Amino acid sequence: MATVPAGTPGALTGIRVLDFTFVMSGPYCTRLMADLGAEVIKIESKNGDLTRSRPPFRDGRSSYYASLNCGKRSIVLDLKSPEARDIVHDMVKQADVVVENFRPGVMKRLGLGYEALSEINPRLVYCSISGFGQGKSGDGKGAYAPTLHALSGFDDAMRGYQDDASRPPNTGIFVADVLGGSLAFGGIQAALVQRQRTGKGDLVDLSLLDAMVSLLVCEVGEAQFPEQPLHFVYKPTPARDGHLVVAPTTQDNFVALCKATGHPEWLEDERFATGRGRQVHWDAFLAELAKWALQHTAEECERILDAHQVPCSRYLNIGETMQLPVVKERGTMCEIDDGAGPFMVAGTPFRMAHGNAGPRAHVPVLGADGPAILGELLGKDTAGIARLREAGVLGG
């Protein structure tokens, strides 16, 4: 996928988003909207989104920030200033969507909560992303992806699938943030479709805890019916030079696996012949499979099994994944340039046959779009903008 030039029409062209988000969950949501052509105006503090100060850096620019915020415009406003709040209120009159991921109550205290802004613009779709939703039960409890992985049962479930289950796993990939941002994106689209029918906006209340619980489809069932384990645990199979995972989920997969490995006797073994039998004797089966795999490299195993359409894969690092033919053919990675030189980011995870979906080329410098935004939306002239700067209302 090639980077899409700024201003290229997409499915969300004509939708204006006021983006009060920071770090990952909210910015991921609004980047997806920018990828589809929405005008996303990122409203930042004078210090900017925290990810602007997170490595890796090149010439003072954070590629972490750029990957989550390409395609957006940036304005710096002091939201504690009454005049800045008035500016936001005027912008809301011309906006379709507001997205925020502050702790519950912060936007309301700033005079920018759903109730206040929906009175100004009844067609406004307002999305709040938080750890526990907008109720009171989670008040005062911090919510970041690692803590939500622990609280949701996700980490405990992952521990249960390890051979060494003496401690929970380490956390380094922020599943809650990307999942929550994706679900918030979907909720916003649903509210926009509903608005077409009703003429009214809505509040989309996204809980990252809810998002994590929704991942645990099998585990929710097993918690209620523990005597009936629902699925296999797919473990690494050792090969001569590494590991691969083999997932013969269906009976046809298993028959193909027996043929590919030259072990038709597995089909006659009462331990392995049926899905239920394999589930009970899964570790014993994996031990037999390992005897075959250890005669080959992981790549050879994958090639043999692929030829028989047995679901499998070697374990790759992300650098290796980025070089896969399917990744290059599909354009999974896109090149952007944030002013410090080109680099690759993950593109939009879906394609559209008749629409442009992909990262936009523009990466905003902190506050650099503020004067243009105030001029275009609110008709502010040069003198008025200068006065706002002098008063500390407008930064950047």
Sine and cosine of phi, psi and omega as CSV:
sin_phi,cos_phi,sin_psi,cos_psi,sin_omega,cos_omega
0.00,0.00,0.81,-0.59,0.06,-1.00
-0.99,0.15,0.50,-0.87,0.12,-0.99
-0.88,0.48,0.66,-0.75,-0.04,-1.00
-1.00,-0.01,0.80,-0.60,0.02,-1.00
-0.85,0.52,0.57,-0.82,0.05,-1.00
-0.83,0.56,0.67,-0.74,0.03,-1.00
1.00,0.00,-0.10,1.00,0.03,-1.00
-0.93,0.37,0.75,-0.66,-0.01,-1.00
-0.89,0.45,0.51,-0.86,0.07,-1.00
-0.54,-0.84,-0.09,-1.00,-0.06,-1.00
-0.88,0.48,-0.46,0.89,-0.03,-1.00
-0.96,-0.28,0.26,0.97,0.08,-1.00
-0.85,0.53,0.71,-0.70,-0.05,-1.00
0.99,-0.12,-0.18,0.98,0.06,-1.00
-1.00,-0.06,0.81,-0.59,0.01,-1.00
-0.96,-0.28,0.78,-0.63,-0.07,-1.00
-0.88,-0.48,0.79,-0.62,0.17,-0.99
-0.99,-0.12,0.90,-0.44,-0.18,-0.98
-0.96,-0.29,0.96,-0.28,0.03,-1.00
-0.98,-0.21,0.44,0.90,-0.13,-0.99
-0.99,-0.14,0.25,-0.97,-0.03,-1.00
-0.46,-0.89,0.28,-0.96,-0.04,-1.00
0.91,0.42,-0.95,-0.30,-0.20,-0.98
-0.82,-0.58,-0.79,0.61,-0.17,-0.99
-0.87,0.49,-0.78,0.63,0.01,-1.00
-0.93,0.37,-0.75,0.66,0.04,-1.00
-0.86,0.52,-0.55,0.83,0.05,-1.00
-0.91,0.42,-0.69,0.73,0.04,-1.00
-0.85,0.53,-0.76,0.65,-0.09,-1.00
-0.97,0.25,-0.42,0.91,0.10,-0.99
-0.92,0.40,-0.62,0.78,0.07,-1.00
-0.86,0.51,-0.62,0.78,0.03,-1.00
-0.92,0.38,-0.66,0.75,0.06,-1.00
-0.89,0.45,-0.61,0.79,0.03,-1.00
-0.85,0.52,-0.46,0.89,-0.02,-1.00
-0.99,-0.13,0.19,0.98,0.14,-0.99
0.99,-0.15,0.02,1.00,0.06,-1.00
-0.92,0.40,0.52,-0.86,0.14,-0.99
-1.00,0.08,0.95,-0.31,-0.05,-1.00
-0.96,-0.27,0.90,-0.44,0.01,-1.00
-0.97,-0.23,0.94,-0.33,-0.05,-1.00
-1.00,0.04,0.88,-0.47,-0.03,-1.00
-0.99,-0.15,0.93,-0.37,-0.14,-0.99
-0.90,-0.44,0.34,-0.94,0.14,-0.99
-0.98,0.20,0.10,-1.00,-0.03,-1.00
-0.89,0.46,-0.42,0.91,0.04,-1.00
-1.00,0.04,-0.21,0.98,0.02,-1.00
0.98,0.18,0.15,-0.99,0.09,-1.00
-0.81,0.59,0.66,-0.75,-0.02,-1.00
-0.81,0.59,-0.54,0.84,-0.06,-1.00
-0.94,0.35,-0.24,0.97,0.10,-0.99
-0.89,0.45,-0.40,0.92,-0.02,-1.00
-0.97,-0.24,0.26,0.97,-0.02,-1.00
-0.95,-0.30,0.68,-0.73,0.02,-1.00
-0.95,0.32,0.24,-0.97,0.11,0.99
-0.98,0.18,0.58,-0.82,0.00,-1.00
-0.94,-0.34,0.50,-0.87,0.21,-0.98
-0.61,-0.79,0.88,-0.48,-0.04,-1.00
0.79,0.61,0.63,0.77,0.04,-1.00
0.98,0.18,0.01,1.00,0.00,-1.00
-0.98,-0.21,0.71,-0.70,-0.01,-1.00
-1.00,-0.03,0.85,-0.53,0.07,-1.00
-0.95,0.31,-0.41,0.91,0.11,-0.99
-0.86,0.50,-0.78,0.62,0.02,-1.00
-0.87,0.48,-0.73,0.68,-0.09,-1.00
-0.88,0.48,-0.61,0.79,-0.06,-1.00
-0.91,0.41,-0.45,0.89,-0.03,-1.00
-0.99,-0.14,-0.18,0.98,-0.14,-0.99
-0.75,-0.66,0.17,0.98,0.06,-1.00
-0.90,0.44,0.57,-0.82,0.01,-1.00
1.00,0.03,-0.01,1.00,-0.03,-1.00
-0.97,-0.24,0.21,-0.98,0.14,-0.99
-0.92,-0.38,0.47,-0.88,-0.06,-1.00
-0.84,-0.54,0.73,-0.68,0.14,-0.99
-0.74,-0.67,0.66,-0.75,0.02,-1.00
-0.97,-0.23,0.86,-0.51,0.04,-1.00
-0.75,-0.66,0.62,-0.79,0.11,-0.99
-1.00,0.06,1.00,-0.10,-0.12,-0.99
-0.93,0.37,-0.18,0.98,0.09,-1.00
-0.99,0.14,-0.16,0.99,0.02,-1.00
-1.00,0.07,0.78,-0.63,0.05,-1.00
-0.83,0.56,-0.58,0.81,-0.02,-1.00
-0.94,0.35,-0.59,0.81,0.06,-1.00
-0.90,0.43,-0.65,0.76,0.04,-1.00
-0.90,0.44,-0.61,0.79,0.05,-1.00
-0.89,0.45,-0.63,0.78,0.04,-1.00
-0.89,0.46,-0.71,0.71,0.03,-1.00
-0.88,0.48,-0.68,0.73,0.02,-1.00
-0.85,0.52,-0.65,0.76,0.03,-1.00
-0.93,0.37,-0.59,0.81,0.04,-1.00
-0.92,0.38,-0.59,0.81,-0.01,-1.00
-0.88,0.48,-0.54,0.84,0.02,-1.00
-0.86,0.51,-0.42,0.91,-0.05,-1.00
-0.93,-0.38,0.24,0.97,-0.05,-1.00
-0.96,-0.28,0.36,-0.93,0.08,-1.00
-0.97,-0.26,-0.55,0.84,-0.14,-0.99
-0.64,-0.77,0.64,-0.77,0.23,-0.97
-0.87,-0.49,0.72,-0.70,0.09,-1.00
-0.80,-0.60,0.74,-0.67,0.03,-1.00
-0.60,-0.80,0.49,-0.87,0.07,-1.00
-0.69,-0.72,0.61,0.79,0.17,-0.99
-0.96,0.28,0.20,-0.98,0.16,-0.99
-0.88,0.48,0.54,-0.84,0.02,-1.00
-0.80,0.59,0.71,-0.70,0.04,-1.00
0.99,-0.17,-0.38,0.93,-0.04,-1.00
-0.91,0.43,-0.76,0.65,-0.02,-1.00
-0.90,0.44,-0.59,0.81,0.03,-1.00
-0.90,0.44,-0.68,0.73,0.01,-1.00
-0.91,0.42,-0.45,0.89,0.05,-1.00
-0.99,0.12,-0.03,1.00,-0.07,-1.00
0.98,0.20,0.38,0.93,-0.08,-1.00
-0.81,-0.59,0.39,0.92,0.02,-1.00
-0.96,0.27,0.11,-0.99,-0.05,-1.00
-0.86,0.51,-0.70,0.71,-0.06,-1.00
-0.87,0.49,-0.71,0.70,-0.04,-1.00
-0.92,0.40,-0.71,0.71,-0.09,-1.00
-0.97,0.24,-0.52,0.86,0.03,-1.00
-0.95,0.31,-0.40,0.92,0.13,-0.99
-0.94,0.35,-0.60,0.80,0.04,-1.00
-0.94,0.35,-0.65,0.76,-0.03,-1.00
-0.66,-0.75,1.00,-0.08,-0.04,-1.00
-0.89,0.45,-0.28,0.96,0.01,-1.00
-1.00,0.03,0.05,1.00,-0.10,-1.00
-0.95,0.30,0.75,-0.66,0.19,-0.98
-1.00,-0.09,0.86,-0.51,-0.13,-0.99
-0.88,-0.48,0.88,-0.47,-0.03,-1.00
-0.93,-0.38,0.84,-0.55,0.08,-1.00
-0.94,-0.35,0.84,-0.54,0.05,-1.00
-0.95,-0.31,0.83,-0.55,-0.01,-1.00
-0.52,-0.85,0.15,-0.99,-0.03,-1.00
-0.91,0.42,-0.65,0.76,-0.17,-0.99
-0.77,-0.64,0.25,0.97,-0.04,-1.00
0.99,0.11,-0.02,-1.00,-0.14,-0.99
-1.00,-0.05,0.15,0.99,0.08,-1.00
-0.98,0.19,-0.20,-0.98,-0.09,-1.00
-0.99,-0.16,-0.25,0.97,-0.13,-0.99
-0.88,0.47,-0.55,0.84,-0.03,-1.00
-1.00,-0.10,0.12,0.99,-0.04,-1.00
-0.82,0.57,0.73,-0.68,0.09,-1.00
1.00,0.09,-0.12,0.99,-0.01,-1.00
-0.98,-0.18,0.83,-0.56,0.03,-1.00
-0.92,0.40,0.51,-0.86,-0.06,-1.00
-0.64,-0.76,0.97,-0.25,0.15,-0.99
-0.83,-0.56,0.30,-0.95,-0.09,-1.00
-0.77,0.63,-0.74,0.67,-0.03,-1.00
-0.87,0.50,-0.62,0.78,0.00,-1.00
-0.95,0.32,-0.54,0.84,0.02,-1.00
-0.96,0.28,-0.54,0.84,0.11,-0.99
-0.87,0.49,-0.65,0.76,0.00,-1.00
-0.95,0.32,-0.73,0.68,-0.10,-1.00
-0.93,0.37,-0.54,0.84,-0.10,-0.99
-0.97,0.23,-0.22,0.98,-0.12,-0.99
1.00,-0.06,-0.10,1.00,-0.02,-1.00
-0.88,0.47,-0.75,0.66,-0.02,-1.00
-0.90,0.43,-0.63,0.78,0.02,-1.00
-0.91,0.42,-0.63,0.77,0.06,-1.00
-0.89,0.46,-0.69,0.73,0.02,-1.00
-0.90,0.43,-0.61,0.79,0.05,-1.00
-0.87,0.49,-0.67,0.74,-0.04,-1.00
-0.89,0.45,-0.33,0.95,-0.01,-1.00
-1.00,-0.06,-0.02,1.00,-0.01,-1.00
-1.00,-0.07,0.47,-0.88,0.09,-1.00
-0.91,0.41,-0.58,0.81,0.10,-1.00
-0.98,-0.21,0.99,-0.17,-0.05,-1.00
-0.98,-0.21,0.43,0.90,-0.08,-1.00
-0.98,0.22,-0.31,0.95,-0.01,-1.00
-0.52,-0.86,0.44,-0.90,0.05,-1.00
-0.90,0.43,0.38,-0.92,0.00,-1.00
-0.96,0.28,0.40,-0.92,0.16,-0.99
-0.93,0.37,0.39,-0.92,0.03,-1.00
-0.89,-0.46,0.80,-0.60,0.07,-1.00
-0.67,-0.74,-0.29,0.96,0.02,-1.00
-0.93,-0.36,0.81,-0.59,-0.16,-0.99
-1.00,0.00,0.97,0.24,-0.06,-1.00
-0.86,0.52,-0.69,0.72,-0.07,-1.00
-0.85,0.53,-0.62,0.78,-0.07,-1.00
-0.94,0.33,-0.74,0.67,-0.02,-1.00
-0.94,0.34,-0.66,0.75,0.05,-1.00
-0.89,0.46,-0.74,0.67,0.00,-1.00
-0.89,0.46,-0.66,0.75,0.05,-1.00
-0.89,0.46,-0.63,0.78,0.02,-1.00
-0.91,0.42,-0.69,0.73,-0.01,-1.00
-0.94,0.35,-0.57,0.82,0.08,-1.00
-0.90,0.44,-0.67,0.75,0.08,-1.00
-0.83,0.56,-0.72,0.69,0.02,-1.00
-0.90,0.43,-0.66,0.75,0.02,-1.00
-0.89,0.46,-0.61,0.79,0.03,-1.00
-0.91,0.42,-0.67,0.74,0.01,-1.00
-0.89,0.45,-0.63,0.78,0.04,-1.00
-0.89,0.46,-0.66,0.75,0.00,-1.00
-0.92,0.39,-0.57,0.82,0.05,-1.00
-0.93,0.38,-0.63,0.78,0.06,-1.00
-0.91,0.41,-0.69,0.73,0.05,-1.00
-0.86,0.51,-0.62,0.78,0.01,-1.00
-0.88,0.47,-0.58,0.82,0.05,-1.00
-0.87,0.49,-0.55,0.83,-0.04,-1.00
-0.99,0.11,-0.63,0.78,-0.14,-0.99
-0.97,-0.23,-0.34,0.94,-0.08,-1.00
0.99,0.17,0.05,1.00,-0.06,-1.00
-0.86,-0.51,0.55,-0.84,0.10,-0.99
-0.98,0.21,-0.18,-0.98,-0.03,-1.00
-0.32,-0.95,0.22,-0.97,0.10,-1.00
-0.98,-0.18,0.82,-0.57,0.11,-0.99
-0.97,-0.24,0.93,-0.37,-0.08,-1.00
-0.96,-0.27,0.98,-0.20,-0.09,-1.00
-0.98,-0.22,0.86,-0.51,0.07,-1.00
-0.98,-0.19,0.83,-0.56,0.04,-1.00
-0.92,0.39,-0.50,0.87,0.09,-1.00
-0.90,0.43,-0.71,0.71,0.06,-1.00
-0.85,0.53,-0.66,0.75,-0.01,-1.00
-0.87,0.49,-0.69,0.72,-0.01,-1.00
-0.92,0.39,-0.65,0.76,0.03,-1.00
-0.88,0.47,-0.58,0.82,-0.02,-1.00
-0.91,0.42,-0.34,0.94,0.07,-1.00
-0.94,0.33,-0.46,0.89,-0.20,-0.98
-1.00,-0.01,0.85,0.53,-0.10,-1.00
-0.87,0.49,-0.80,0.59,-0.02,-1.00
-0.94,0.34,-0.62,0.78,-0.09,-1.00
-0.92,0.40,-0.56,0.83,0.06,-1.00
-0.88,0.48,-0.66,0.75,0.06,-1.00
-0.92,0.40,-0.69,0.72,-0.03,-1.00
-0.91,0.41,-0.52,0.86,0.04,-1.00
-0.90,0.43,-0.51,0.86,-0.01,-1.00
-1.00,-0.01,-0.47,0.88,-0.04,-1.00
-0.75,-0.67,0.92,0.39,-0.15,-0.99
-0.91,0.42,-0.33,0.95,-0.01,-1.00
-0.98,0.21,-0.08,1.00,-0.04,-1.00
-0.82,-0.57,0.98,0.21,0.04,-1.00
-0.85,0.53,0.67,-0.74,-0.22,-0.98
-0.99,-0.13,-0.37,0.93,-0.14,-0.99
-0.42,-0.91,0.26,-0.96,0.03,-1.00
-0.96,0.27,0.36,-0.93,0.18,-0.98
-0.96,-0.30,0.92,-0.39,-0.06,-1.00
-1.00,0.10,0.89,-0.46,-0.10,-0.99
-0.93,-0.37,0.38,-0.93,0.07,-1.00
-0.90,0.44,0.72,-0.69,0.10,-0.99
-0.99,-0.17,0.83,-0.55,-0.04,-1.00
-0.96,0.28,0.71,-0.71,0.14,-0.99
-0.92,-0.39,-0.10,-0.99,-0.09,-1.00
-0.91,0.42,-0.53,0.85,-0.09,-1.00
-0.79,-0.61,0.25,0.97,-0.05,-1.00
0.16,-0.99,-0.53,-0.85,-0.03,-1.00
-0.68,-0.74,0.35,-0.94,0.19,-0.98
-0.60,-0.80,0.29,-0.96,0.09,-1.00
-0.93,-0.37,0.69,-0.72,0.00,-1.00
-0.85,-0.52,0.76,-0.65,-0.12,-0.99
-0.77,-0.64,0.97,0.26,0.04,-1.00
-0.98,0.20,0.97,0.23,-0.18,-0.98
-0.93,0.36,-0.66,0.75,-0.05,-1.00
-0.98,-0.19,0.22,-0.97,0.06,-1.00
-0.90,0.44,-0.62,0.79,0.05,-1.00
-0.88,0.48,-0.64,0.77,0.07,-1.00
-0.86,0.51,-0.68,0.74,-0.05,-1.00
-0.92,0.38,-0.67,0.74,0.05,-1.00
-0.86,0.51,-0.69,0.72,0.02,-1.00
-0.90,0.44,-0.61,0.79,0.02,-1.00
-0.90,0.44,-0.69,0.72,0.02,-1.00
-0.87,0.50,-0.66,0.75,0.02,-1.00
-0.92,0.38,-0.70,0.71,-0.06,-1.00
-0.89,0.45,-0.61,0.79,-0.07,-1.00
-1.00,0.01,-0.13,0.99,-0.03,-1.00
0.96,0.27,0.54,0.84,-0.01,-1.00
-0.81,-0.59,0.93,0.38,0.02,-1.00
-0.91,0.42,-0.34,0.94,-0.02,-1.00
-0.91,0.41,-0.36,0.93,0.05,-1.00
-0.89,0.46,-0.49,0.87,0.01,-1.00
-0.94,0.34,-0.36,0.93,-0.01,-1.00
-0.99,-0.14,-0.22,0.98,-0.02,-1.00
-0.97,0.26,0.87,-0.50,-0.08,-1.00
-0.89,0.45,-0.35,0.94,0.05,-1.00
-0.95,0.33,-0.52,0.86,-0.17,-0.99
-0.91,-0.42,-0.20,0.98,-0.20,-0.98
-0.91,0.41,-0.48,0.88,-0.01,-1.00
-0.88,-0.47,0.33,-0.94,0.03,-1.00
-0.86,0.51,-0.68,0.73,0.01,-1.00
-0.90,0.43,-0.65,0.76,0.03,-1.00
-0.89,0.45,-0.69,0.73,0.02,-1.00
-0.90,0.43,-0.58,0.81,0.01,-1.00
-0.89,0.45,-0.68,0.74,-0.01,-1.00
-0.94,0.35,-0.59,0.80,-0.10,-1.00
-0.92,-0.40,0.56,0.83,-0.13,-0.99
-0.88,0.47,-0.70,0.72,-0.01,-1.00
-0.89,0.45,-0.61,0.79,0.04,-1.00
-0.91,0.42,-0.64,0.77,0.04,-1.00
-0.91,0.42,-0.69,0.72,0.00,-1.00
-0.88,0.47,-0.54,0.84,0.05,-1.00
-0.90,0.43,-0.64,0.77,0.06,-1.00
-0.92,0.39,-0.67,0.75,0.01,-1.00
-0.89,0.46,-0.61,0.79,-0.01,-1.00
-0.90,0.44,-0.56,0.83,0.03,-1.00
-0.86,0.50,-0.62,0.78,0.05,-1.00
-0.95,0.31,-0.74,0.67,-0.12,-0.99
-0.90,0.44,-0.55,0.83,-0.04,-1.00
-0.93,0.38,-0.17,0.99,0.08,-1.00
-1.00,0.10,-0.11,0.99,-0.10,-0.99
-0.72,-0.70,0.30,-0.95,0.20,-0.98
-0.96,0.28,0.30,-0.96,0.03,-1.00
-0.88,0.48,-0.62,0.78,0.00,-1.00
-0.92,0.40,-0.64,0.77,0.05,-1.00
-0.90,0.44,-0.68,0.73,0.05,-1.00
-0.84,0.54,-0.73,0.68,-0.03,-1.00
-0.88,0.47,-0.67,0.74,-0.02,-1.00
-0.90,0.43,-0.67,0.74,0.01,-1.00
-0.90,0.43,-0.73,0.69,-0.04,-1.00
-0.94,0.34,-0.63,0.78,0.06,-1.00
-0.86,0.51,-0.62,0.79,-0.02,-1.00
-0.89,0.45,-0.38,0.92,0.04,-1.00
-0.96,-0.29,0.20,0.98,0.04,-1.00
0.85,0.52,0.63,0.77,0.11,-0.99
-1.00,-0.03,0.84,-0.54,-0.01,-1.00
-0.87,0.49,0.84,-0.54,-0.04,-1.00
-0.27,-0.96,0.25,-0.97,0.12,-0.99
-0.28,-0.96,0.59,-0.81,0.27,-0.96
-0.93,0.37,0.29,-0.96,0.10,-0.99
-1.00,-0.03,0.88,-0.48,0.00,-1.00
-0.93,-0.37,0.42,-0.91,0.23,-0.97
-1.00,0.02,0.21,-0.98,-0.13,-0.99
-0.90,0.43,-0.53,0.85,0.05,-1.00
-0.88,0.47,-0.65,0.76,0.05,-1.00
-0.93,0.36,-0.65,0.76,0.02,-1.00
-0.86,0.50,-0.64,0.77,-0.02,-1.00
-0.89,0.46,-0.32,0.95,-0.01,-1.00
-0.99,-0.14,0.00,1.00,-0.01,-1.00
-0.90,0.44,0.61,-0.79,0.05,-1.00
-0.82,0.57,-0.65,0.76,-0.03,-1.00
-0.92,0.39,-0.56,0.83,0.04,-1.00
-0.93,0.37,-0.65,0.76,0.02,-1.00
-0.94,0.33,-0.66,0.75,0.00,-1.00
-0.89,0.45,-0.67,0.75,-0.06,-1.00
-0.98,0.18,-0.34,0.94,-0.06,-1.00
0.96,0.27,0.63,0.77,-0.01,-1.00
-0.87,0.49,-0.60,0.80,0.02,-1.00
-0.98,-0.22,0.62,-0.78,-0.03,-1.00
-0.80,-0.60,0.56,-0.83,0.03,-1.00
-1.00,-0.05,0.79,-0.62,0.13,-0.99
-0.82,-0.58,0.21,-0.98,0.00,-1.00
-0.69,-0.72,0.88,-0.47,-0.05,-1.00
-0.99,-0.14,0.27,0.96,-0.03,-1.00
0.99,-0.14,-0.25,0.97,0.05,-1.00
-0.96,-0.29,0.16,0.99,0.00,-1.00
0.89,-0.46,0.29,-0.96,-0.06,-1.00
-0.97,0.23,0.50,-0.87,0.14,-0.99
-0.37,-0.93,0.17,-0.99,-0.11,-0.99
-0.99,-0.15,0.61,-0.79,0.15,-0.99
-0.75,-0.66,0.36,-0.93,0.10,-1.00
-0.93,0.37,0.73,-0.69,0.00,-1.00
-0.99,0.16,-0.08,-1.00,0.08,-1.00
-0.89,0.45,0.75,-0.66,-0.12,-0.99
-0.96,0.28,-0.04,1.00,0.03,-1.00
-0.76,-0.65,0.34,-0.94,0.02,-1.00
-0.88,-0.47,0.40,-0.92,0.07,-1.00
-0.79,-0.61,0.72,-0.69,-0.06,-1.00
-0.92,0.40,-0.53,0.85,-0.11,-0.99
-0.82,-0.57,0.34,0.94,0.01,-1.00
-0.62,-0.78,0.40,-0.92,0.02,-1.00
-1.00,-0.02,0.92,-0.39,0.05,-1.00
-0.84,-0.55,0.91,-0.41,0.01,-1.00
0.11,-0.99,0.30,-0.95,0.00,-1.00
-0.84,0.54,0.73,-0.68,0.10,-1.00
-0.99,0.16,0.46,-0.89,-0.17,-0.98
-0.95,0.32,-0.46,0.89,-0.15,-0.99
-0.97,0.22,0.77,-0.64,0.15,-0.99
-0.89,-0.46,0.86,-0.51,-0.17,-0.99
-0.97,0.25,0.73,-0.69,0.24,-0.97
-0.97,0.24,0.59,-0.81,-0.09,-1.00
-0.81,0.59,0.90,-0.43,0.10,-1.00
0.97,0.26,0.02,1.00,-0.14,-0.99
-0.92,0.40,-0.41,0.91,-0.04,-1.00
-1.00,-0.04,-0.04,1.00,-0.08,-1.00
-0.81,0.59,-0.81,0.59,-0.02,-1.00
-0.85,0.52,-0.68,0.73,0.00,-1.00
-0.90,0.43,-0.65,0.76,0.00,-1.00
-0.89,0.45,-0.73,0.69,-0.01,-1.00
-0.91,0.41,-0.56,0.83,0.05,-1.00
-0.94,0.33,-0.71,0.70,-0.06,-1.00
-0.93,0.36,-0.72,0.69,-0.12,-0.99
-1.00,0.07,-0.62,0.78,-0.16,-0.99
-0.90,-0.43,-0.01,1.00,0.04,-1.00
0.94,0.35,0.40,0.92,0.01,-1.00
-0.94,0.33,0.69,-0.72,0.04,-1.00
-1.00,-0.08,0.05,-1.00,-0.07,-1.00
-0.85,0.53,-0.67,0.74,-0.01,-1.00
-0.91,0.41,-0.66,0.75,0.01,-1.00
-0.91,0.42,-0.63,0.78,0.02,-1.00
-0.92,0.39,-0.65,0.76,0.04,-1.00
-0.88,0.48,-0.64,0.77,0.01,-1.00
-0.90,0.44,-0.65,0.76,0.02,-1.00
-0.90,0.43,-0.59,0.81,0.05,-1.00
-0.91,0.41,-0.72,0.70,-0.02,-1.00
-0.88,0.47,-0.56,0.83,-0.01,-1.00
-0.99,0.16,-0.11,0.99,-0.01,-1.00
0.99,0.17,0.14,0.99,0.03,-1.00
-0.96,0.27,-0.67,0.74,-0.02,-1.00
-0.94,-0.33,0.74,-0.67,0.02,-1.00
-0.88,-0.48,-0.19,-0.98,0.04,-1.00
0.99,-0.11,0.00,0.00,0.00,0.00
